[in-house]
C-alpha cells in the first residue's frame, strides 16, 4: 500500500508503474520454454554424438531428457508450473550428474533456466500494516 498523500505517477490518466506480475510471469514462461528446448536439443546432440562414435545410446538417458523437456513444456503452458519445473530440474540434474564425463555438463544451463523460472512467479502480496488490522 502507498503512504497517505502519495499517488502513482500518471501519464494521460494511465498508471506508469511497472506491471511486475506480468513481467515475472512471462519471464518464467520464457525460461521454462528455454529449458524445454535445451533439454530436447541435448537429447538430439547426445544421439548424434553416440551414433557418430558407433555406439548405441542409453535409451533411459534419452527418456529422462525427453521427460524433462515435456515437463518444462507443460510448465510453460502453466499447468502446475512449480511442481513440474521442480521435477524437471531434478531430472536434468540427475542426467547431468550421470553424464558428467561426456555430455552432462551441457545440461547445466537447462537446470539453471528451470531453477530461475522457479523464482518469483506470483505478484507480491500487499502487506497490511498493524494499524489497519482489526482489534482483537
Residue pairs with C-beta under 8 A, 6 or more apart in sequence:
1 126
1 127
1 128
1 129
2 8
8 15
8 16
8 17
9 15
9 16
9 17
10 16
20 123
20 124
21 122
21 123
24 119
24 120
24 121
24 122
24 123
25 121
27 117
27 119
28 81
28 117
28 118
28 119
28 121
29 76
29 78
29 117
31 113
31 114
31 116
31 117
32 72
32 73
32 75
32 76
32 81
32 85
32 113
32 114
32 117
33 72
33 73
33 76
34 110
34 113
35 68
35 72
35 85
35 88
35 89
35 92
35 110
35 111
35 113
35 114
35 117
36 69
36 70
36 72
36 73
36 76
37 69
38 107
38 109
38 110
38 113
39 65
39 66
39 68
39 69
39 72
39 88
39 92
39 107
39 110
40 65
40 66
40 69
42 65
42 103
42 106
42 107
42 110
43 62
43 65
43 66
43 69
45 103
45 106
46 57
46 61
46 62
46 65
46 99
46 103
47 57
47 62
49 102
49 103
50 56
50 57
51 57
61 95
61 98
61 99
64 91
64 94
64 95
65 92
65 95
65 107
67 88
67 91
68 88
68 91
68 92
68 95
68 110
69 88
71 84
71 85
71 87
71 88
71 91
72 84
72 85
72 88
72 114
74 80
74 84
75 81
75 82
75 84
75 85
75 88
75 117
81 117
81 121
82 118
82 121
85 114
85 117
85 118
86 118
88 114
89 111
89 114
89 115
89 118
92 107
92 110
92 111
92 114
93 107
93 111
95 104
95 107
96 104
96 105
96 107
96 108
96 111
97 104
98 104
99 107
